[in-house]
Amino acid sequence: MDHFQLRNGELYAEDVPLSRIAAEVGTPVYVYSRATFERHARAFRAGMERAGRVHLAYAIKANPNLAVLRVMANEGYGADVVSGGEMARALAAGMPASGIVFSGVGKTPAELTKGLEAGIGQFNIELEEEGEVLAALAAARGLTASAVLRVNPDVDAGTHAKISTGRKENKFGVPVDQAAAIFARLAGRPGLRLRGVAIHIGSQLQSLEPLEAAYRRIGALVAELRAAGHVIDRIDLGGGLGVPYQPGAVYPTPDALGEMTARVTAGWDVELMFEPGRVIAGNAGILLTRVIWVKPGVVHPYIIVDAAMNDLARPALYDAYHHFEAVRPAGDRMIANIAGPVCESGDTFAMAREIDRVVSGDLAIFRTAGAYGATMASTYNSRPLVPEVMVDGDRYAVVADRISAETIMHAERVPDWLDRV
Ligand code: LLP
């Protein structure tokens, strides 16, 4: 359930008509619903708490806007961060350092140091050398890094290849069959408190079965580690729960994930960590756009909208589906292609899709754009960086400005040696 619904023939975000935001802020613009974020945050927590003691670290890569992070902080979430920049955002939004998990296969020594100095709660170590460097950096400062070892369980998550992370050929984690030996070599190093293991097998998971298989593999690993005398008090189960992009698609709910987790992890006696991103943010945001032209096509007309692949990259990158709806649907339908103004044929949101009939000047939305939308935007074709709005009941705020090509040009220089003499 989300709060982007039709009222008297017009789409609203909570109690704000989208046409008002378009008139006042312009398009394209991302629109978030605070109530939807809160609803998802609470539903996810309720689901996971079925499995016992949990720590929830919102994967801020999904949507790192500071207003969104503040909502999640208010809901008691920590953050899963993958860069110094994301760490700075989590701290700026008021998330306690102790609730932050630092993930990522390429954390630099400078970023590890920044994390240590900030006192972040958990480093997810991806390879042995990183663990050695982290331990040395901490010990040199008289600190102890709280950490877990990310394990690659070698399961196929059954999702798009570009967002699959848990097969042995992927770059993430240490191979499950080497994990116990690497753990033993890292544990006990001065500066390091290695307290458990982490997995994350992929994103937009459509079924719980691969997750259950991965849980069972690390359950066996934890038993082996304990038998070898290691103290294990945390297991990070990652993120990845999928969301329905297509109307009517059915996905496992947080409740079902919690039930499966409770069943499989019974007796583990650890604090369970989760890193949800998409399931929190996906349906809490839409991309509001205006139809520039309806261009006759050889087979189907092209609906040319003012949003493009630089604003919402997922269709171009992953052939992702985002549902398209008119803000004031007239009732009849058409078959059309939907594309943006960027000069690439890849800048296409849909081909031969049945949609609400629209004409030039109409407003429309792409749904399920709250996760991996604005955060992946660029200024390609020197288009402005897309702004973001958060709605709360009958009010809204611009939570990220539209950044113009002129502003971006201010950060560029033409060296004087390029001047003709
Ligand atoms: N934890 C780790 C270690 C991750 O790598 C990710 C996502 C998450 C948690 C959050 O996963 P989620 O709950 O959102 O599925 N740009 C792609 C998705 C990339 C996901 C990367 N890692 C897309 O638009 O589909």
Residues whose N, C-alpha, C, O or C-beta is under 5 A from the ligand:
A	BS01	LLP	A59 A62 S103 I163 H200 G202 S203 Q204 G238 G239 G240 L241 E275 P276 G277 R278 V279 R314 Y372
